[in-house]
Amino acid sequence: MLAITKENYDVEVAKADGLVVIDFWAEWCGPCRMLAPVFQEASEELTSVKFCKVNVDEQPELTRKFGVSSIPMLAVMKDGNVLTTLVGYRTKDMLVAELSEYVEE
């Protein structure tokens, strides 16, 4: 899973083609640890979507940029713009269903 930093954000996210989903997380966050395998499984199912992670403790500038106040938070982006955010744990089926409405066939 690609780790996003302020150094690689422009190339990997802002200028990326297609849908990008960023998981804002932290080591100490229980729900974040529960979501991690779900996020991984969803990335294997939705292969046209780019899945990335931002550690909120290591990337405070990106955390502020996205206005993250609760984690886990997923930012769903396209063409450098946030389409929606999803806060909290969800099952793989829920996550895939939520993201599928943004995936172009």
N, C-alpha and C positions, 0 to 999 in steps of 0.2 A: 504494500500500500504506500503510495507516494506521500511523503511528508511535505507539507507546504510551509514555507518560511517567507519572511518579507523579501528575501533575496530572490526566490524563484517564483513568487506569486504572479508577476506580470506574464511570464512565459507560460507557466503551467495552468493558470486559471484565467486571468483577464483576457489573454489573447488565444485561449484554447478554442478549438472548433467543437461544436456540439454541446451537449449537456455536461455540466460538472457538478458533482455533489461533494461538499466539504463537511467533514465531521469535526466539529470543535469539541475537544475532549481533554481530560486530565487523568493522570495515573491514579489519583486519590478518589476519583469519582466512581462509585459503585455502579450506577446506571450506565456510565460510559463503558465500563468493563463488560457489562451485560450486552450492550449494543455492538461492541466490537466484532464478535463473530457473525452477528446478523448483517452488519455492514459489509463484511467480507463475502458472505454468501450472496448478498444482493449484487455485489460487484461481479460475481461470477455468472449471475443470471442475466444481468443487464449489461452485456458486453459493449454496447455502443455508448455507454455512459462512463465518464472519467470519475473515479472515486478517489478522494484525497482526504488527508487528515491534518488538522492543526492542533498542536498541543498548546492549550491556552496559557499554561505557565511559562512556556518557552517563547511564545509569540504574542506578547501583550499588544503590540501595535496592530496586528491583524485582528486580534480579539476586540479591540476598541473600534477598529474600522467597521466591523460587522455588528457592533452593538450587542455583543454576546453578554447576556446577564444570567442565563441559566444553561447548564450543560447536562447531558449532551444536546447540542444544537446542530442540525444539519442545514446548510445553506445550499439551495438548489439554484444553480446559475447557468446562464446562457449568454454568450457574447459579452461577458464581463458584467452582466446585470443580474442582481438577485431576483429570481422569480418568486421564491417563497422560502420560508424557514420552517423547520419542523423541530420542535423542542420535546425532549424526553424520549424514553425507551419506546420502541415499537417492535413487533414481530417482523420476521422477514416478509411474510405475506402482506402485512400492512405497508411496510416500506416499499416493496416492489409495486404494489397497487398505487400508492401515492406518487411514486416517481414515474410510473408508466404513463400518466396523463401528460407528462412533459416530453416524453420520448417520441421522436419522429420516426415513423415507420419507414 
